[in-house]
Amino acid sequence: MNHQNDRAFSLKDFLSSFMLVELLKGMRLTGKYAFRSKI
């Protein structure tokens, strides 16, 4: 039972880190387009 909880936690941690990476990539892409249109 403890092993299953560990796996669930690691899966949640992986998902949260993946979402954070995607959010950062999206923000970087948006910032690049914003600066390009400004200049």
C-alpha positions as CSV (number, residue, x, y, z in Angstrom):
1,M,0.0,0.0,0.0
2,N,2.9,2.4,0.8
3,H,4.5,1.6,-2.5
4,Q,1.3,2.5,-4.4
5,N,1.1,5.9,-2.5
6,D,4.7,6.6,-3.5
7,R,3.9,5.9,-7.2
8,A,0.8,8.1,-7.1
9,F,2.8,10.9,-5.5
10,S,5.6,10.6,-8.1
11,L,3.0,10.7,-10.9
12,K,1.5,13.8,-9.4
13,D,4.9,15.4,-9.0
14,F,5.8,14.5,-12.6
15,L,2.5,16.0,-13.9
16,S,3.0,19.2,-11.9
17,S,6.6,19.6,-13.2
18,F,5.5,18.9,-16.8
19,M,2.8,21.5,-16.5
20,L,5.3,24.0,-15.1
21,V,7.7,23.3,-18.0
22,E,4.9,23.7,-20.6
23,L,3.8,27.0,-18.9
24,L,7.3,28.3,-19.0
25,K,7.7,27.4,-22.7
26,G,4.3,29.0,-23.4
27,M,5.3,32.2,-21.6
28,R,8.7,32.3,-23.4
29,L,7.0,31.9,-26.8
30,T,4.4,34.6,-26.0
31,G,7.1,36.9,-24.8
32,K,9.1,36.4,-28.0
33,Y,6.1,37.2,-30.1
34,A,5.2,40.2,-27.9
35,F,8.8,41.6,-28.2
36,R,8.9,41.0,-31.9
37,S,5.6,42.9,-32.6
38,K,6.7,45.7,-30.3
39,I,10.1,46.3,-32.0
